[in-house]
C-alpha cells in the first residue's frame, strides 16, 4: 500500500507525512519497508488493541489535516483524493460505504453487523451521516488532538465521531462514497461476541455523554 500512498500524495502535490502504527510484536520487514518509502514506523503504545494504535498515531501527528485508514488493503489510497477535495467544506469527512455510490466486499455476516451498528448508532445518537463506523476519515488535526479518548477497541471510531460532533453545535460532516474492499493481508482481530458486547456498552456510554453535552 505504501507505494500507492506515495503516488497519490505526490499527485496531490501537498506536504505530508505517512505514519505506520504497528503491533507491539512487529514483522521484521515492516520497519525496513517503511524506511524505503519514507514512512514513520511506530510501535503502538499502552497495549496492543486497535484503540492503542489510534491513540499512538494521533499523538505522533503534527499536521493541519489527518487521514486515518486501515493498512490491510480494505481502504484504497485513491479515495484520499475525494476526501482531500472536501477538506474545506466540513470539520470531518468520512469515506462512506452506505451512501449512494458506496459499497462493501465483506462477508455477509460482517456486512449485517456493520449495517446494524450504523443504523442503531445513527438513530440513538442522532448522527448526521450514513457511515458511523468506517475509520477511513479526514479530520482537522487540532480537533482530533484535543480529544480525550476512552474507548478500548474498535468502538473508538464511534467515540471520535460523537466527540468531534460535540465540539460545535454546527459541526459539518461530509461523506464521499467508497468501496470497502476485501482484506488483502492479515486476519481480522474482531471477536463477534466481544464485538457485540463492546458496542452495546459503548452506545450506552456515548448516549450518556451526548446527553450531558447537549
Secondary structure in CASP SS format (residue, H / E / C, confidence):
PFRMAT SS
TARGET T0000
AUTHOR 0000-0000-0000
METHOD secondary structure of the structure
MODEL  1
X C 1.00
X H 1.00
X H 1.00
X H 1.00
X H 1.00
X H 1.00
X H 1.00
X H 1.00
X H 1.00
X H 1.00
X H 1.00
X H 1.00
X C 1.00
X C 1.00
X C 1.00
X C 1.00
X C 1.00
X C 1.00
X E 1.00
X E 1.00
X E 1.00
X E 1.00
X C 1.00
X C 1.00
X C 1.00
X C 1.00
X C 1.00
X C 1.00
X C 1.00
X H 1.00
X H 1.00
X H 1.00
X H 1.00
X H 1.00
X H 1.00
X H 1.00
X C 1.00
X C 1.00
X C 1.00
X E 1.00
X E 1.00
X E 1.00
X E 1.00
X C 1.00
X C 1.00
X C 1.00
X C 1.00
X C 1.00
X C 1.00
X H 1.00
X H 1.00
X H 1.00
X H 1.00
X H 1.00
X H 1.00
X H 1.00
X H 1.00
X H 1.00
X H 1.00
X H 1.00
X C 1.00
X C 1.00
X C 1.00
X C 1.00
X E 1.00
X E 1.00
X E 1.00
X E 1.00
X C 1.00
X C 1.00
X C 1.00
X C 1.00
X C 1.00
X C 1.00
X C 1.00
X C 1.00
X C 1.00
X C 1.00
X H 1.00
X H 1.00
X H 1.00
X H 1.00
X H 1.00
X H 1.00
X H 1.00
X C 1.00
X C 1.00
X C 1.00
X C 1.00
X C 1.00
X C 1.00
X E 1.00
X E 1.00
X E 1.00
X E 1.00
X E 1.00
X C 1.00
X C 1.00
X C 1.00
X C 1.00
X C 1.00
X C 1.00
X E 1.00
X E 1.00
X C 1.00
X C 1.00
X C 1.00
X H 1.00
X H 1.00
X H 1.00
X H 1.00
X H 1.00
X H 1.00
X H 1.00
X H 1.00
X H 1.00
X H 1.00
X H 1.00
X H 1.00
X H 1.00
X H 1.00
X H 1.00
X H 1.00
X H 1.00
X H 1.00
X C 1.00
X C 1.00
X C 1.00
X C 1.00
X C 1.00
X C 1.00
X C 1.00
X C 1.00
X C 1.00
X C 1.00
X C 1.00
X E 1.00
X E 1.00
X E 1.00
X E 1.00
X H 1.00
X H 1.00
X H 1.00
X H 1.00
X H 1.00
X C 1.00
X C 1.00
X C 1.00
X C 1.00
X C 1.00
X C 1.00
X C 1.00
X C 1.00
X C 1.00
X C 1.00
X H 1.00
X H 1.00
X H 1.00
X H 1.00
X H 1.00
X H 1.00
X H 1.00
X H 1.00
X H 1.00
X H 1.00
X H 1.00
X C 1.00
X C 1.00
X C 1.00
X C 1.00
X C 1.00
X C 1.00
X E 1.00
X E 1.00
X E 1.00
X E 1.00
X E 1.00
X C 1.00
X E 1.00
X E 1.00
X C 1.00
X C 1.00
X C 1.00
X C 1.00
X C 1.00
X C 1.00
X C 1.00
X C 1.00
X C 1.00
X C 1.00
X C 1.00
X H 1.00
X H 1.00
X H 1.00
X H 1.00
X H 1.00
X H 1.00
X H 1.00
X H 1.00
X H 1.00
X H 1.00
X H 1.00
X H 1.00
X H 1.00
X H 1.00
X H 1.00
X H 1.00
X H 1.00
X H 1.00
X H 1.00
X H 1.00
X H 1.00
X H 1.00
X C 1.00
END
